[in-house]
C-alpha cells in the first residue's frame, strides 16, 4: 500500500479500496507519475482538541481561542501527507493574539478619528440646519460601505499568514501581492460586479481573482504559475454551464450550482502549475451536493456540536479528490526568509467573506 501513490491513477483505484472509486479521473495521463494527497485525521482526535478548546476558552474568557485555533490547525494540516512527506503548520497562538491586539488598536483608532468628528458635527448642526443633519446621517450610513475594501485586505493578509505557516518537506509557503490591489479587485469586481450581473460574470471574475493569488504564490522561492493557454475550450464550457445553472437555480433549489462549482474548481486546478508539476481535482457535482447536505444535517441534528465531524469530512473529501501530476523529486525547493505577521487573521476568519456571494 505504501507504493500505491506512485502508480498511475487508473491502477491505484484497483489497488486501494480505501481511496474510493476514482474511475472518473481516468483521463489523468497514466504515463505521468501521479501522487495522491492523503489525509488520515480522525474525528475522535479532532473532538478531543475541540472539547479542550471549548472549556479552556470558558476558563480564560475567550483568550485561549488563539492557542486553540492553532492546535486545531496543527492537527488538521499535519494529517495531510504528499509523497510520504507530512505537511506542517508552524503558526503560534502568540502570533494570533498579537495580530488581534494590533487590529483592535487600528480599528479603535480609526473609529475615534472618523466617528468623533461626525458625531460632533451632527450634535452641533442638528438643531440649526435639519438638511445638514440629514447629510451627516447619510454619510454615517454610507461610510461603513467604504470600509469593505479594508475587510478584503484583511482577508488577503490572513491568506498570507496561513500560507507562510504551512510547510512541506520543511519548506514554507509564501504569498506576495498587494493588499490594496486584491481588496479593490475583490470588492468592486469579484463581489460587486458579480452581484450587479446576478452571477453572469462569475467564471471570469473567479478566474481573475484565483489567477492573481496563484501568480503571487510560492513554495519557498519557487513560484506557482497559472497557465490557461490550453484550457480555453474548457472555460467556454464553464461559462455555458454557469448560465444554464443560474437559470435552473430556483427550480432546483440551488442544486444546479454544484455542477458549475465542481467544473470551475477542476478547471482552476488544471491551470495551476509549479515548474513541471501540475495539479488535478476530480470533484463531481453530486459528491459536492452529498457533502454539503450531510454537513447541513449534522449541524441540525447535533445542535451545532458537529463542527469537528464536518471539519474532518471536508478535509478527507478534499484529499480524496486532489492529485499532483509529475515527479516531485525533480522539484528543487529553497527556503524563503520572508516572515509575515498575523494582523488581520482573526478578523478575516470571523467575517467569512472569502467565499462567493452564492454565485
Secondary structure, DSSP 8 states (H G I E B T S, - for coil): -TTGGGS-HHHHHHH-STT---GGGTTS-TTS-EEEEEE---HHHHHHHHHHHHHHHHHTTTTTHHHHHHHHHHHHHHTEEETTEEEEE---HHHHHHHHHHHHHHHHHHHHHHHHHHHHHHHHHTTT-HHHHHHHHHHHHHHHHHTHHHHHHHHHHHHHHHHHTEEETTEEEEE-S-HHHHHHIIIIIIIIIHHHTTTTTHHHHHHHHHHHHHTTEEETTEE-EE--TT-HHHHHHHHHHHHHHHHTTTTTTTTHHHHHHHHHHHHHHHTEEETTEEEEE---HHHHHHHHHHHHHHHHHTTTTTHHHHHHHHHHHHHHTEEEES-GGG------------TTHHHHHHHT-SS-S--
